[in-house]
Amino acid sequence: MCLSIWQKTGRTDIFRSKKLQKDRIFPKTLVDRNLLEGVKGKGGGYKLTKEPKDYSLGEILRLTEGDLASVPCTSKTHEHCNHMESCPSHPIWQQLDNLINNYLDSVTLANLLNNE
């Protein structure tokens, strides 16, 4: 993830395109959502559009990885399961998803950069 780039370069302003591609980050998705801004020319690459404290890990993961559902039946993209209402484990999976998403939304890039 981007964190490895920041740790390697020691900079949080410009990230080189090759490093983003090597780390399997999808800059276009992040640029389209205004999380990164492209910088053209020599020394160009990508830069953050806001402060690291204003980026949640949950937001970034949902953009780059998609739905973070723990099981298919809790995914927003999954078709409705006919057994969902009678399934005794479904509420547990929903609660787990809520815990995971709430936690990831509470962690910022600043937290990661400061090893918090």
PEZI-V372756 format. One record per run of one state. SS is the DSSP state (hx for helix, st for strand, lp for the rest). FROM is the first residue (numbers start at 1). TO is the last residue. Records with the same first field share a line. If there is no record, write none. Layout:
SS: FROM-TO, FROM-TO
This chain:
lp: 1-1, 10-14, 16-16, 23-26, 33-35, 40-44, 49-51, 55-55, 66-71, 75-83, 87-89, 107-107, 114-116
hx: 2-9, 17-22, 27-32, 52-54, 57-65, 72-74, 84-86, 90-106, 109-113
st: 15-15, 36-39, 45-48, 56-56, 108-108
